[in-house]
Amino acid sequence: MIKPIKWGCAALLIALPVAASAQAVSVGQPATSRTPQQGVRLVQRQKFVREIEVTLGLTTTYDSNVARANINVAQQNGLDPSDVYVAPNALINVSLPFGRSQAYLTGTASYLIHARNSRLDGEQLALSGGVSTEFARCSASLDGELSRVRTNVGNLVAQLASVQNFETTTSVGVTIGCGGVVGLQPFGQFDYSRGTNTNALRRGSDFETFTYGGGISYRQPSIGELGIVGSVEDTRYTARDGSTGTLLSGLQSFPTRSVGVYYVRDVTRFFYGKARVNYTDVATVQGASFTGVTGELVVRVSPTEKASFEVTAARVTQPSLSYLVDYTVDNTITASAALQLGPTLSFNARYQYGDTRYVNSRALPAAVALLTNDQRHDLNGEFFYKLGRRLVLTAGAGYSSRRANSAVFEYDAARVFFGLRGVF
């Protein structure tokens, strides 16, 4: 049966991409972006069942462009474009209800070991956890996330850094909401997020963001849930010093204000839909500000217990760890499918398109290649074959490409992979 990913409990509802089961999550592969949200997080409210599941595995991958860089850029920096790497990996899915409270931890971790390009070795992490409780007619939740990925080599070399950098993003948020299962439900929220780079030349992109928000929703089982939300985000680049023409120059802080409406419709396991439209204002220097529409759309259909299809789309503004810019305007479209083909065989497929505008108001060293816009495609398919109760054999292939205003940032990459996992 298709199982949703659990992300916490508060006053609202959110849908995230799903897989056929916890065994059918692709780990040990290049990281792909998760659909982001603008401003206030819409947090899932649900009762968890007690579950403790840990999956350990090993994945071997051949990648035609492991650096995710222009071939000439990779070779000029002593890297072999194609490589084979192995990735010991783990997946954890834990939910523990207790009394009127519940706790959860879910995510993946892997370590990539390359046969030729050892400078690219390193970990990939994507973890979420939290605890929630109910009291009287109110509920409160504390949720956190941790992400760590290696920066694509092309991004580093083009912007005067070495071939190795890891981006770490952490966040923690508190949500308090009151109201019954039916009717009006006001809520408030505070979030803190922080992004850092390990490469000293990338410190100018390190940031922290404080988000203050809230809203009010109305829930009625016959019509679904609708609400109004608003937020103020205060982003600060912690290492920028106000200088001119250096890697630490540029905008030191900026506010983002957003107000929006949303609608959620959840019909048992067969259909889930969510639409959210925001009016967002990013206040920076003249000529680099943004005022316009952001939002997200999620549609998930599960015609049977053996099939699930989902399409998501989002437009958000956010700071960037990967580039020397003030902020980005990101547009993403993702389509995914999870199919149970038989008692022992299942298949997952995922396609993501991304289009990003990189907004920069500062003067940078002349040697820095400026990125203003790009378009990205990522396609991945994977089969899962059960070998008894606890072992799963996996095999799949994928393709990624990028086109940008400068050829330095462009690449094409194909990959094939197989692995073995044990479920405990």
N, C-alpha and C positions, 0 to 999 in steps of 0.2 A: 504494500500500500504506500502511496505517496505520503511522506512525512514532512511537515513544515519545520523550518528551523526556528528555534525558540530564542527570542531576543529580549525578554523582560516583560514587566507587567506595569501598566499605569492606566491612564484614562482613555487611551486611544488605540488604534489598530493600524498595523503596518503589514505589508506583504513583501517577502523577499524571495529571490530565486530558490527553487526547490530542486531536489534530486530524487531519484527513485528510492533511495534509502541512504542511511549514513554510510553504507559501503560504496555508494556510487558518487562520491565526491572526488573530483580530480585534484590530487595533491602531487607535489614533486614536479610541477610544471611552472613555466613562467607566469607570474602573477598577472591577472586581469582585473580591471577596476570593477568595484561593486557600485551599483546604482546609488549615487549620493542624494542627499536631501538639502534643500535650502532652508536655513533658519531652524525653526522648532522641529524636533524629531517627533514623528508620530509613532508612539510606542505600542507594541502589541499587548493586549490585555487578554490573558487566557489562563486556565488552570493547567498546570503541568501534571504529567504522570511521572512517577518515579522511574528514572532510567539512568543507567550507568553503562556507557559503551565506549571502549577504547579500541582503535584500529591501528596496528603497526604494519608497516610495509616497506618495500624497496622498489623504486622505479628506475628504469634505465631508459635514457632518451638520446636519440641522435637528432641534432639541430643543425640546419645548414647555415645559420647565422646566430650563433649563441650570444654574441655581444649586443644584438639588436642595434647595429650601427651600419653606416655606409661601409661597404667592403673595403674601399681604399683607406678609410679612417681606421678600421680595425687593423689592417696590415701595417700601416704606418706606425702603429703603436704596439707592434710586436705580438699581435693576437692572431691566431688561426680562426678564420671566419666560421668554419664548421668544426663541430666537436661532439664527443659523446660524454655524457655525465650521468652519474648515478645519484640518487636522492633517497637516503633513508627518511621515512616520513611517519608522522603520527596524526591521527584524527581523534578528537575527544568530543563526546556529547553526553553531558551530565545534567540532569534536572532532579532536584530534591525538594519536594513539597514537605512542609512541616507546619502543622497547625494552620493558621491563616497566612502563613508566609511561604515563600519558595525561593530557591536559589538555582542558578544555572551557570554552566560553563560550556562553551562550544568553540571549536576552531581547529585549525590545522597548523602543523609545524613540519618543516623539512630542511635538510641541509644538502646543498648541491655541491658535488665533487666532480670536477672536470678532468678529463684525461689529458688534455693539452694545455688548457688555459687556466692554470691553478690560481692566477690572480683574480679570477672570477668566482672562486669558491665562496660559499657563504650561506647563511640561513635565510629562510623565508617564514614569516610568522603572520598569522591572522587569527586572533583570539578575541572572544567576547564573553563577558561574564557579568553577573549582577545578582541582586537580591531584592525582593519586593515583599510588601506586607500590606494587610488591610486592617483598618481600625475604624469602628463606627461605620459611617457611610463614605469613608475616604480610603485612598490607597496611596502608597508611596513606593518609589523604586530608586535604587542606586545602580547604575549601569556603567560599565567601562569597556574600552576596546584597546587593543594593542596590535599594531601592524608594523612589519619590518620587511623591506624588499631592497634588492640591489638596483641601483640606477642604471639605465641603459648607457652603454659606453659612449655612444654617439652624443648624448646630451652633455656628458662630462668633458670630452675632448674639445667639442665645439665651444665650450665656455670656460676654457683655461683650467681644467682640473685633470687629475690623473684618471686612470681607467677604473678605479675602485671607489665606490661610495655606497653606503647603505642609508636608506631613508627610514626613520623610525617615527611613527605617529602614535600618540597615546591620547585618550580622551576619557573623561569621567563626567557623568551627568546625574542630576537629581530631578525627579518629577514627582509632584504631589497633585492629586486630583480628587475631587469630591463629587458625589452624586450617586444615584441608583443605577441599576442595570438599564432602566428606561428613563428617558427624560434628559434634562440639562445636566452637563458635567463640566464645570469650570476647572481649569488646571493651570499650574505654573511650572516653569522649568528653568534650570541653570545648567550650562555645559561649559566645561573647560577642555580645550584641546591644545596639544603641543606637538610641533614637528621639528625634528633635528636631523642634521647630516653628519656622518662620521668624517668626511673629508673637510679639512680646515678651509679650503678654498670655496666651500659651499656654504659657509656660515651665514652669508648674506641672505640666504633663503630660509633660515631657521625662523620659526614663528610660534606665536601662541595666540589663541582666540578665546575670548570670553563671550558666551552667548546667553542673553537674558530673554526669556520669551514666555508665552502662555497663550491661552485661548479659551474658547467655550465650544462644546460640542452638544449635539442633540442626537440621541440614539432611540430608534424605534424599530423593533424587529421586522415590521412589515415593509419599511421603506429603507432601512439601512442607517447609516450614520453620516451626519454632515456637521461642519464646524467652521469657525473662523479662528485664524491663528495670526500671531504677530511676534516679531523678534527684533532685537538689536544685537549685532555681532561687532565686537571690538577686536580687530586683528593688529598685532604688533610684531614687527620684525626685530627680534631681540638683539641682533648683532650689528645692525646698520647704524653708522655713526654720523650720517649727514654729510659725508665728504662728497666730492665730485669726481667722476671719472674713474672710480675704483670699484672693486667687487663688493665693497661694503657701502656704496652710495645708494641713493634712491629713497623711495617712500618709506618712512619709519613706522607709520601706523595709519589705519583708515577704518571708518565705521561702515557697516552694511545694515541697512534697514529693510525689513520685508514684512508685508502683510498679505494674507491670502485666505482663500476658502478651499475646502476639500469635501469630497464625498466618498464614502466607502460602502460597498455592497458585498456582503459575504453570504453565499447561499450554500450552506453545508460544505461538502468537499467538491462539489461540481463546478462552482464558479466563484471567483473572487475578482473584484474590480475596485480600483482606487484612482481618483483623479484629483489633482491639486494644482491650483493656479495662484501664483504670487505676483505681487507688484514689488520689485526689488530696486533699491537705490544703493549704489556703491559710490561713496563720496571720497574721491581722491583729488588730484590736482586738475586744473582746467585741461580739457582735451583727453583725459584718461579716465573719466568717470563713466559709470554705467547706470542707466535708468531704463528698465524694461520688464518684460515678463519672464519669470522663471517658473518651474513647476515640475510635475512628474505625472506619469500615467502607468498604471499596472493593470494588466488583464491576465488572469490565469483560468484556464479551463481544464477540467479533469473529467472527460466523458466516461471513463471507467476507472476502476482501481488500478489498472495496469498502464495508464497513459496520462501524462500531464503536459500541457503546453502553456508557455508563458511568454508575454511580450511586455517589455518595460521601455519607457522613454523618459528622459530627464533633461532639464536645462538648469544649471546652477552656476553661481560665481563662487570662487574659493581661492585662497592662497595656494602657492605651489612650492613644494620642496625641490622639484626637479629642474627648475629654470630660474634664471635671473630676471624675474618680472615682478610687477606689483600684484597682479592677480590674474586668474584665467576665467573665461566664460566657456563652460563645457557643455556640449550637447552629445548625448549618448542614446543609442537604441540597441536593445538586447533582445534576442529571441532564443528560447531554450525549449528543449523537449526531453522528457524522461519516459522511456518505454520499457515495459516488462515483456520480453519476447517469448519467454517460456519459464518453466520452473527454476531453471538455473542460469538463464541468460537475460541480461538487460543492456540497454543502450542509452547513453546520454549524448546530446548534441547541443552546442551553444555557438551563437554568432553574435558579435558585438561590433557596432560601428560607432566611432567617435569623431567628433569635429570640435576643435578647440581654437579659440582666439586668445592669444597671449598679450596682455596689456602691460606696457612698460612706459614709464614716464621719465626714466633716468638716463643719464649719459654713462655709457660703459666704455672700458678700454677698447681701442680700435680693433684689437685682435679677436674680440669676442664675436662669434657668429650669432646674429640676432634671429630669434624665432618669433614669428608673428602669427602663424596659423599652421595647422596640420589636419590631416584626415587619416584615420586609422581603421584597419579591418582586422578582426581576429576570429578565426573559425576553429572549432575543436570538436572532435567526435571520439567517443570512448565506449568500448564494450566491457562488460563485467560478467565473468563466468564463475559460478560458485563451484568450488571443489570440496564438497562436504559441508559441514555445518559452519566451520570457522574460516576456511581459506577461500580467497577470491583472486582469480587471475584477471588482470586487466590488460587491454591493448587498445591503442588508438593512434590518431594522427591529428595534426593541426597546421594552420598556416596563418602568418601574421604579416601585415604590410603597413607602411607608413609613407605618406607623401606630405611635403611641407614646402614653405616658401624658399627654403635653402636645401640643396641636395645633400649637404653635410648631415642632415637629420634623417634622411630617407633610408629605408631598408625593406627587404623582403626576407622572410624566414619560413622554412618548412620544417616540420618535426614529426618523427614517429617515436612511439614509446610503448613499453610493456612493463608490467610489474606484478608483484605478488603481495597480498595483504592477509593478515590474520586478524580476525575480529574476536575481541575478548569481552 
